[in-house]
Amino acid sequence: MDPRLKNCLRFIESVQGRPLSRSEQDFFQQQFNEIRQLAVKEGKSLNAPVKLDDGRTVTYLEYKLGTYTYDTVSARKQAIAEMAEAATNGRALMDLETRIENTKNSIMANERYEKKHFFFNRDPAKKKRQMQAKAVMANIVDNNDTWGTIPMDKLMRVTGTEFFGDFHGRLDTLFKNENIGISHETFIADRKNLPAFMDEYNNFLRKKGAHESPTTNNKGAYLVAKALWEEVTMKAKSRYNQVGRWMPYNQLGMRVKWNRNLVKKMSKDEFIKKVGQSFDPIHGDELRRNNLAADIYDAITSTNSERANWRNIGDPDADVSTKIAREEGHITSEGEVHGVPGKFLRFKDGEAFSKVTSEFADDATLHQQIISHITDLSRDISVTKFLGSKSHDQGMARFKDIIDANNITNDVGSIQKMQFDSSMNYLETLVRPEIIEQMSGNVAFNTLRNIQAAAKLGSAVITAILDIPVFITTGSRIFNLPIFGRDGLLATVFPGSGMISGSKADRIRYAKYFIEMTESWQNAAGARFILNDGLNNQKGFTRGSAAFAHYVFRGSGLNWWTKSLQSSAAGVYGRHLGELIQTGRKWEDLGKPFQSNLGKYGITQSEWNNLIKFQNDTTIFPNGILDANGRLDMYKLGSGNIVINPTGKAQMLDGSFQTNTRSKFVAAVADAVDTMVMKPSQFDKMAGAFFSKEYHGMGAQIVRSMTQFKAHPISFFRKTTMRTWKHNNTKDTVQTISAIAASLMVTSAVTVQLKEFLKGNPTFDASKPDFWTRVVQEAGVLGIVSDMFFSFAGGDKLAAGMMGKPDVRGVTAMDMFNNIIGPLGADTIELMTSTINIGIGAATKDEKRRQREYEDLAILASNQIPFKSIWYTRMLWRKYVTEFLSEMINPRGYHKGQRNLKKRMRKSRSDGLYFGKPTRTPDGALMDFWKGGFQ
């Protein structure tokens, strides 16, 4: 290193009072090299004198660095702080460019890419830019091209689940040790505990963590506050420091997530009256606090999205902010700043905070407050890690400049351009989350989709039986997990199995590091159907309908089934990792498929071998790295990386922009969980919206309504068929898809019969081709491709014909139309058609027609009632509600239909096959499960 640069770095370190990180040193080295090259080009020495306008003389180096403009110590400190921030900001984008390049190289090295390139594209430069575009997307959203890195969507999720897992585990220990008497989940679910929690948490904040005993009579509130402060807030502060950014002052405390719609329902004077005197006296006298409430009302109801953003709501008085910052330790007695200035809003006590949130905020419960705190910290830290430590908006602008400078999107096709734009828009919404939070034009679509889900997915738990073959075959074929043994896939697939290591509660607790926080804590299986966003929506109708769908899933058993299988998937993967590490299995002995699954998220050979080598080194892992059940323990792994220093000694160090080892393992296991228990990723959600540029825009809302129940087949096709095809040879691909297909077909046969029985319909005759056609359709072996084949291409007719029975009802034009427009559109058109026909019947005095339409409308309305679709109520609903309505509204038509049914059933029993949909017998008695029909 040049002595002049070394002297410069020493000076900066002396001013900063700390050593510079490696990323900061790299940045200053780069700056020095650029200035030296410029000096050579201009024929000058770095020590050459430069005379300034004010008469002073500085060196050429000082002139180019710009440090000569700062005369005071405080100004110099500020300048160096800005340079250090620029260093980490630039390092983030440099690392991002490197990751994109590595991903691109991985895509181009793929065996199947080489073949495709040879036949379809002879322009290497053009193909390289196309691969760069794919690599950019793969670094933003997790897909089959992701390699060697944790993409942005997964990074945000992993950061949140790590905080949540640490918090949950610590809280579990505290509650047991203190003999609280109830579980912490039960305690947090009780909204009455929010005021006491806020008082305790604020004491941690004001005492800078030195809060040793409860100040309220609620010990549970103290323990929750302690765990959140130490495992989330303080660890988040450390994460901010690692990525070269001070934590914003006001993110240490709990904040009100103001709901604009709730605030606008009240007049400004009423708002001032209710809110003004809830603020702490630190904000001033009564008049000053009322004026502050008025300013807040104006900001929240403003049309300016930046001003209305709840993160920016607070006291604009800099003196108040400084006073609170000093009190909470953000500004030391010497005047040093440890944080990013922000607006504060302090309430006089927990009760005042609780009253305001219950009336004007989205997060009105302790449970919601904790989720919001963790989620927003995770988003902000992840965006900083991705785009740099300065302004996120500036980082986004620089990222776009890099894309434009490399002409990445110039040669991509129209579909890939849509995918690219959709990915970039997703990143934009993470940079500016208020874009989505303040959208108000999509309430009807969100609400109606939730109602559709509640009405039509009550029996989804029956279809979810197909999770079993997917769990076993993807676990063994894609993730190379063991099938047999105490903790093998066969033992863990059944939630009640006593063979699995650890109790059910222990497995669920372990899985909290890998399942999305809202899905895990809210026990919300709706995430599998892209409905989890509604639970946190600002509009009351959307929140209510989403909650209703959630309770339907819960009542049907789908939530329990999903959570149990997810916990089993996480457990078997964690146990397998533990066995491999404990037995000292080296990287080269893992096999290519397992290496690929770990390498996708950046786990390298050296990282894996270091874990094996130092697993028992108490200086690095004081408590080892395995839990009591032999699983890789994510808490014990810590938040750093093993680094070998020049003397050969191993150390656990926190990297600045390097992703830590734990995060990589969490991402890898989470990927397996979301595949073995199929759940759409962000990429699959965008695919379900046809990669609309604005996922939450009106156009995308229409498309999402059309593809509402296609999320699972879209995800299944990408995560099984395409992933296998892309990363395996032809032999392995055929074997994997065949294994999945065979297991799905066997399970589907049971599912088809069970669903018909629970509807009160006759079961199919297993000897008939229409049964096996339905089995193939239900199995969905190729995901969305299978759906399209049967929905639009007459697949059932073709399949029956291949079995020698072409006389099977095929897909009609109306069936195809309904499949295209989706369930919401189909119901809307049916409503409109019946209404028009009623009018025609009235005009022509056709009473029979009117009765038929009234009957159809009554049945359509009854079909929207959520709890009727639950598997154990469907038969009863049909018998006591649907048929009762039909007989009451259209008695003649009902009895005529019953007579026709009897005739058709007699024909069905004698001939073995009737045309049309499966019929219902009037008595509803089951004949034979596999022979078809009722008797």
Helices and strands as residue ranges (DSSP letters): H 3-16, H 22-42, E 49-51, E 57-59, H 60-65, G 67-69, H 73-109, H 111-120, H 124-140, H 152-177, H 184-189, G 191-193, H 194-206, H 219-228, I 229-233, H 234-242, G 249-251, H 260-264, H 268-275, G 276-278, G 281-283, H 286-300, H 305-308, G 310-312, H 318-327, H 350-360, H 366-387, H 392-405, H 414-431, H 434-437, H 443-456, H 460-463, G 464-466, H 467-477, H 489-492, H 504-511, H 517-521, G 525-529, G 532-536, H 540-556, H 558-582, G 587-589, H 592-599, H 605-614, H 634-637, E 641-644, E 650-653, H 661-676, H 682-688, H 698-706, G 708-710, H 711-716, I 717-722, H 723-727, H 730-759, H 769-779, H 784-792, H 795-802, H 813-844, H 847-862, G 866-869, H 874-877, I 878-882, H 883-889, H 891-911
